């Protein structure tokens, strides 16, 4: 019953049938399920932006397919559609459209190219749940879409994710894959429950930085259930029992959190508008007003001249500054060839990954953030 109610709550925001929604332990597993349902396999190619999280190419590689990257636009941080056709080959099976930081862009152009070449499309809505593109919910346009409910996503269940199927030809294949999902262990369930309680009780602006580093360290060592486990950061081998079902605790938390999504997203846009106005006044790089209609603003991207100094100052002012993306294949910074990524081929993505940080948008009062920007104005591009 909890699962059906959770799906209904999601469907009411995505304006789709709840029967077209499927739940998973993490959002990347939803992507893996979509790729498997499409029939992606050995020797196939999947196109994605060269500015993403490592778990996305990992999901592709776990199907034995090959990730093919396209450089991004400096204006949208999304795939440069003008470069898309050059990346397509006879082996191309899927194109992934990503809404980076909650910004959707040029989806209709991507779909037009995909249809021309008889290629499937998938929306990466890990940053975009609750947002809209041209008055339709993010995730409405492609054959399928996947979403994340990790810690820093539009709403959080600690970890978690789901997919929505728009191409009904894929529906039966997804249902068959449902039988293969494994259940999380008792220890994993207790782990995620403890982390959720810990976050609720202990995490605040004063403990933020210390706990972020502590959590990332422990999750990398597989001591706690983390957004990125050790195996996902060190190589391309699929973790054991990867294809995992969502747990009851994630569903219960999700049903509660999703009720607040509209209010939080309104706050995000308000803060983003104020950041843009401030940066524009200071003659710094800002998100253009023309993009606001299609931008959720999960985080506000900020380009800086010295990231180390900016983060050091953020700790001093207790600003929860984000680090998406420290690498074109975030958060991996070495051996990118393992994920078929060549830095020399994607200059815009590499340039931005060396300079970008993210301002918080889900805070009630951003005056402290504006003051922090003022104190570091010479470090902002």
C-alpha positions in Angstrom: 0.0 0.0 0.0 2.8 2.4 0.9 4.4 1.7 -2.5 1.3 2.4 -4.5 0.6 5.7 -2.6 4.2 6.8 -3.2 3.9 6.1 -6.9 0.6 8.0 -7.0 2.3 11.0 -5.4 5.1 10.9 -7.9 2.6 10.4 -10.8 0.6 13.5 -9.7 3.6 15.7 -10.2 4.8 14.0 -13.4 1.3 14.0 -14.8 1.5 10.3 -15.8 0.0 7.0 -14.7 1.4 5.5 -11.5 1.5 2.1 -13.3 4.3 3.6 -15.5 6.5 4.3 -12.5 9.1 1.8 -11.1 11.1 2.2 -7.8 14.7 1.4 -7.1 17.4 1.5 -4.4 19.2 4.2 -6.4 18.5 6.3 -9.4 21.4 4.8 -11.4 19.7 1.4 -11.2 16.6 2.9 -12.8 18.9 4.0 -15.7 20.3 0.5 -15.9 16.8 -0.9 -16.0 15.8 1.4 -18.9 18.9 0.5 -20.9 18.2 -3.2 -20.4 14.6 -2.8 -21.4 15.7 -1.0 -24.6 18.0 -3.9 -25.3 21.3 -2.2 -25.0 24.1 -4.7 -25.1 27.6 -5.5 -26.1 28.9 -3.4 -29.0 26.1 -0.8 -28.7 26.8 2.9 -28.0 25.0 5.3 -25.7 25.5 9.1 -26.1 25.5 11.3 -23.1 26.9 14.8 -22.2 30.6 14.9 -21.2 29.7 16.6 -17.9 28.0 14.0 -15.7 28.3 11.8 -12.7 30.3 8.6 -12.9 27.3 6.4 -12.1 25.8 7.3 -15.5 28.5 5.9 -17.7 28.9 3.1 -15.2 25.3 2.0 -15.8 26.0 2.0 -19.5 29.2 0.0 -19.1 27.4 -2.5 -16.9 25.3 -3.4 -20.0 28.6 -4.0 -21.9 27.8 -1.0 -24.1 30.1 2.0 -24.7 29.5 5.5 -23.4 30.1 8.2 -26.1 30.3 11.7 -24.9 29.4 15.1 -26.4 30.9 18.3 -25.2 28.6 20.8 -23.4 27.4 24.3 -23.9 28.9 26.9 -21.6 25.5 28.6 -21.3 23.4 25.6 -20.2 26.0 23.0 -18.9 24.0 20.5 -21.0 24.9 18.7 -24.2 25.8 21.0 -27.1 23.2 19.8 -29.6 25.2 21.2 -32.5 27.8 18.5 -31.9 25.3 15.7 -31.5 25.1 14.4 -35.0 28.9 14.0 -35.1 28.7 11.5 -32.2 26.1 9.2 -33.8 27.2 6.0 -35.5 25.6 2.8 -36.7 26.1 1.4 -33.2 24.2 4.3 -31.4 21.2 2.9 -29.5 20.3 5.6 -27.0 20.8 9.3 -26.4 20.7 10.6 -22.8 19.3 14.1 -22.3 20.5 15.5 -18.9 19.0 18.4 -17.1 22.1 19.7 -15.3 21.3 21.5 -12.0 17.6 21.2 -13.0 17.9 23.0 -16.3 16.3 21.2 -19.3 17.4 22.5 -22.7 17.0 21.6 -26.4 15.1 18.4 -25.7 13.0 18.8 -28.8 16.1 19.1 -30.9 17.7 16.0 -29.4 14.5 14.0 -30.0 14.3 15.2 -33.6 17.8 14.0 -34.3 17.1 10.7 -32.5 14.0 10.0 -34.5 15.9 10.8 -37.7 18.3 8.0 -36.9 15.8 5.7 -35.1 17.5 6.0 -31.7 15.9 5.8 -28.3 16.0 8.8 -25.9 16.2 8.9 -22.1 15.9 11.9 -19.8 18.4 12.1 -17.0 16.2 13.9 -14.4 18.4 13.2 -11.4 18.5 17.0 -10.8 15.1 17.9 -12.3 12.1 16.3 -10.5 9.3 18.8 -10.1 10.7 21.1 -12.8 9.2 21.9 -16.2 10.4 22.2 -19.8 8.0 24.2 -22.0 5.2 23.7 -19.5 5.5 19.9 -19.3 7.1 18.1 -16.4 10.7 17.1 -16.7 10.8 13.5 -17.9 7.8 13.8 -20.2 9.5 14.0 -23.5 11.7 10.9 -24.1 11.0 7.2 -24.3 11.8 7.0 -20.5 13.2 9.1 -17.7 15.0 8.3 -14.5 15.2 10.3 -11.3 17.3 10.3 -8.1 16.3 10.9 -4.5 19.8 10.9 -3.1 20.8 13.3 -0.3 21.1 16.5 -2.5 18.4 15.9 -5.0 15.0 17.8 -5.4 13.6 15.6 -2.5 15.6 13.1 -0.6 15.0 9.6 0.7 18.7 9.3 1.7 19.4 7.2 -1.4 16.8 6.1 -3.9 15.4 6.6 -7.3 12.7 5.7 -9.8 11.9 5.7 -13.5 8.9 6.6 -15.6 8.1 4.8 -18.9 6.7 7.0 -21.7 7.2 4.6 -24.6 4.6 1.9 -23.7 6.5 -0.6 -25.9 9.1 -0.7 -23.1 6.6 -1.3 -20.3 6.4 -5.1 -20.5 10.2 -5.4 -20.6 10.5 -3.3 -17.5 7.9 -5.4 -15.7 9.9 -8.6 -16.6 13.1 -7.0 -15.1 11.2 -6.3 -11.9 11.4 -10.0 -11.1 15.2 -9.7 -11.1 15.5 -7.1 -8.4 17.1 -8.2 -5.2 16.0 -6.9 -1.8 18.3 -4.7 0.4 19.7 -6.5 3.5 18.7 -5.9 7.0 22.0 -4.2 7.7 21.5 -1.9 4.7 18.0 -1.0 5.8 19.2 -0.2 9.3 22.2 1.7 7.9 20.0 4.0 5.7 17.5 4.5 8.6 20.3 5.5 11.0 21.7 7.9 8.4 18.3 9.6 7.9 17.9 10.0 11.6 21.4 11.3 12.0 20.9 13.9 9.3 17.6 15.0 10.8 19.1 15.4 14.3 22.7 16.4 13.8 23.3 18.0 10.4 23.1 21.8 10.4 25.1 24.7 9.0 27.7 24.3 11.7 28.3 20.6 11.2 27.8 20.5 7.4 31.4 20.5 6.2 32.8 18.1 8.7 30.0 15.6 8.1 30.2 15.9 4.3 33.8 14.8 4.3 33.1 12.1 7.0 30.2 10.7 5.0 32.1 10.6 1.7 35.1 8.9 3.4 32.9 6.2 5.0 30.8 5.6 1.8 34.0 5.3 -0.3 35.2 2.6 2.1 31.7 0.9 2.0 31.3 1.4 5.7 28.0 3.2 5.3 25.4 3.2 2.5 26.6 6.0 0.3 25.7 7.9 -2.8 28.8 6.5 -4.4 30.3 3.2 -3.2 34.0 2.4 -3.5 33.6 0.1 -6.5 31.8 2.8 -8.5 34.6 5.3 -8.1 37.6 3.0 -8.7 36.6 1.1 -11.8 33.9 -0.2 -14.1 33.0 -3.5 -12.5 29.4 -3.8 -11.5 29.0 -4.0 -7.7 27.6 -7.2 -6.3 23.7 -7.2 -5.9 23.6 -3.9 -7.9 20.0 -4.4 -9.3 18.3 -3.6 -6.0 14.8 -2.8 -5.0 13.7 0.2 -2.9 13.1 -0.3 0.8 10.1 0.5 3.0 11.9 3.2 4.9 12.8 5.0 1.6 9.2 4.9 0.5 7.9 6.2 3.8 10.4 9.1 3.8 9.6 9.8 0.1 5.9 10.1 0.7 6.5 12.7 3.4 9.2 14.7 1.5 7.4 14.8 -1.8 4.5 16.8 -0.2 6.9 19.8 0.2 8.4 19.7 -3.3 6.4 22.6 -4.8 7.2 25.0 -1.9 10.9 24.1 -2.0 11.1 24.5 -5.7 9.5 28.0 -5.5 12.2 28.9 -2.9 14.9 27.6 -5.2 13.7 29.8 -8.1 13.4 32.9 -5.8 17.0 32.5 -4.5 18.3 31.8 -8.0 16.7 35.0 -9.3 18.4 36.9 -6.5 21.8 35.3 -7.3 21.4 36.2 -11.0 20.5 39.8 -10.2 23.5 40.1 -7.8 26.0 38.6 -10.3 24.6 40.6 -13.1 25.1 43.8 -11.1 28.7 42.8 -10.4 29.4 42.0 -14.0 30.1 38.3 -13.3 28.9 35.2 -15.1 25.3 34.4 -14.3 22.4 32.2 -15.4 20.6 34.1 -18.1 17.0 35.2 -17.4 15.8 33.5 -20.6 16.6 30.1 -19.0 14.6 30.6 -15.9 11.3 29.3 -17.2 12.8 25.8 -17.8 15.2 25.8 -14.8 14.4 24.1 -11.5 17.7 25.4 -9.9 18.5 22.4 -7.7 21.8 24.3 -7.3 23.0 27.6 -8.7 26.2 27.2 -10.8 28.9 29.7 -10.1 32.2 30.0 -12.0 35.3 30.9 -9.9 39.0 31.6 -10.5 40.3 29.7 -7.5 38.1 26.8 -6.2 40.3 26.0 -3.3 40.2 29.5 -1.9 36.4 29.7 -2.5 35.8 26.5 -0.5 38.1 27.6 2.3 36.1 30.8 2.6 32.8 28.8 2.4 33.9 26.8 5.5 34.7 30.0 7.3 31.3 31.5 6.6 29.4 28.2 7.1 28.1 28.2 3.6 27.0 24.8 2.2 28.8 25.3 -1.1 28.4 22.4 -3.6 31.2 20.8 -5.7 29.3 19.6 -8.7 31.3 18.8 -10.9 34.9 18.6 -10.0 35.5 16.5 -13.0 33.6 15.9 -16.3 33.0 12.4 -14.8 32.2 13.6 -11.2 33.7 12.9 -8.7 36.4 10.8 -10.4 39.5 12.9 -11.3 41.9 10.2 -12.5 42.0 7.4 -15.0 39.0 8.8 -16.9 40.0 6.6 -19.8 38.4 3.7 -17.9 35.0 5.4 -18.7 36.1 6.0 -22.3 36.6 9.8 -21.6 39.4 11.7 -23.3 39.9 15.2 -21.8 41.4 16.5 -25.0 38.2 16.0 -26.9 35.8 17.9 -24.5 37.4 21.3 -23.8 34.3 23.1 -22.6 33.4 20.4 -20.1 37.0 20.2 -18.8 37.3 24.0 -18.5 34.1 24.3 -16.5 34.8 21.4 -14.3 38.0 23.2 -13.2 36.1 26.3 -12.2 32.5 25.5 -11.1 31.0 25.5 -7.7 27.3 25.5 -6.7 25.4 27.9 -4.4 22.6 26.6 -2.2 19.1 27.4 -3.4 16.9 25.6 -0.7 17.7 28.1 2.1 15.1 30.4 3.5 17.4 33.4 3.8 20.3 33.8 1.3 21.6 37.1 2.6 24.5 35.3 4.2 25.3 33.7 0.9 25.2 37.1 -0.9 27.5 38.5 1.8 29.9 35.6 1.3 29.9 36.3 -2.5 30.7 40.0 -1.7 33.7 39.0 0.4 35.0 36.8 -2.4 33.9 38.9 -5.4 37.5 39.0 -6.9 37.5 35.2 -7.0 34.3 35.0 -9.1 34.5 34.9 -12.9 
